[in-house]
Amino acid sequence: LDELIPCWQELSEDGKTGLEYIESMLNYLYRATESLDEKVIIERLQQAPDTKIKEMVMTAAERLKAEGFQEGEARGEAKGASKMVLKMLQLKFQSAAQPYTDQLLSASQSELDLISERLLAVETIEQVFEGL
């Protein structure tokens, strides 16, 4: 990390493109380096000699953190939606819903929406999953 600060210093002089490079590097550090804690990264970067580089890196870090939060939130919502639709399938079709559990839990949001709509209108579970 200490070796990257001088590189980021040069990139900070490149304006928006520099910020994009910094974001890419931070993204890599956050996702690829399990042993590197976010707090450690922020503490080290706050020690950078140039205020501009500190601001750029912190802006990039905050944006990545927000993106991570949004991704986690979306995954949580999708998981909750799949569980709700699964419960509805189980209530309507009882044990016939069991073979479809994995498919349902890996369904996209648009597929879950379609399954929910079909669930209300069809007579068999096969009709719910037809074409999916």
N, C-alpha and C positions, 0 to 999 in steps of 0.2 A: 504494500500500500504506500509506503514511504517513497518508493521509486516512482509511483504514478503521479505524485503531486507536481513535480517539475513538468511532466508531460501535460498535465491538466493546465498548468500555468500558461504554456504555449497555446493550448487549445482555447483558453479563455479569451485570447486576443482575436480569435476567429469568429466571435459573435455567435449567432444562432447555430451555425454548423458546429462550432466548438461545443456548445451545450448538448447538441445531439450526440456527439462522440462521447462526452462525459456521461450522458445518460446510458449509452450503450455499455460503457465500461462498468458503471455502477450496477446496471441490470445484471451483467455477467457476474459481478462480485456477489450480489445478493443471492442469485439463483444457483451458481456453480460452486460456491465456496461455503460448505456447511460449517466450517470451523470459524468463520469470520462473522462476528456479531455486528448487527446494525449499529449498536451503541459505540462499539470500538471504531467503526468506520467514521461515524460522525465526530467522535472525540479527536481522532487523528486529523480529520479535515479542518476542524476548527483551529488547529495549530498551524495551518498553512500561512505563509508570510503575506500573501496578497489577499486583500479583502474581496476583490472581484472574483477570484477563484473560489473563495469560501462561499460567496453568494451563489455562484453558478452551480457549484457542487451541491449545496444545500437545496437549491431549487430543483435540481435533477433528482436528488434523494427524496424530497417531499413528493414529487410527481410520481416516482416509482412506488413509493409507499402507498399513495392513494390508489394507484392502479392495482396493486396487490390486494388492498382492502376491497376494492370493487370486484375483482376476480373471485375472492373468497366469498363475498356476499352473494354474487351471482350463483356460485356453486351451491351455496347453502340454500338459496331459494329454489334451485332446480331439484335438489335432493328432497326438500320439503314437498314440492309439487309432486314428484314421483311417488313419494310415500302416500300422499293423499289420494292420488289416482289409483294406486295399488289397493288401498283400503276400500275405495269405491268399487273396484273390480271384484274384490273378495266378497263384499257384501252382496253384490248383484249375482255373481257367478260362482260363489263359494270356492270349492276346491279346483274347479276348472281354471281358475286364475293362476294357480301355482306354476304351470309351465311357462308362463309369460313374464314372470317376475324379473328375470335378468334383462330381458328385452326392454321392459318398462323402466327399470332403474338406469339403463344406459341411453334412454331416449332423450332427444333434444327437446328444448322448450316448445318448438312448433309441433313436434310429434306428440308431446304431452297434451297440448291444446286440442289437437285433432282427436286423440284417444278420448279425452274428456267429453268432447262434443258427440262422438260416436256412441259412447257409453250410454248416453241418455236416449238414443234413438234406435239401437239395434236389439235383436233378440238373442244373439249368440256371441260368445267371446271371440269366435273366429272372425265375425264381422267387424269387431272392434279393431283387430290387428290386420285386416285385409289390406294388402298392398304396402305394408310397412316393413 
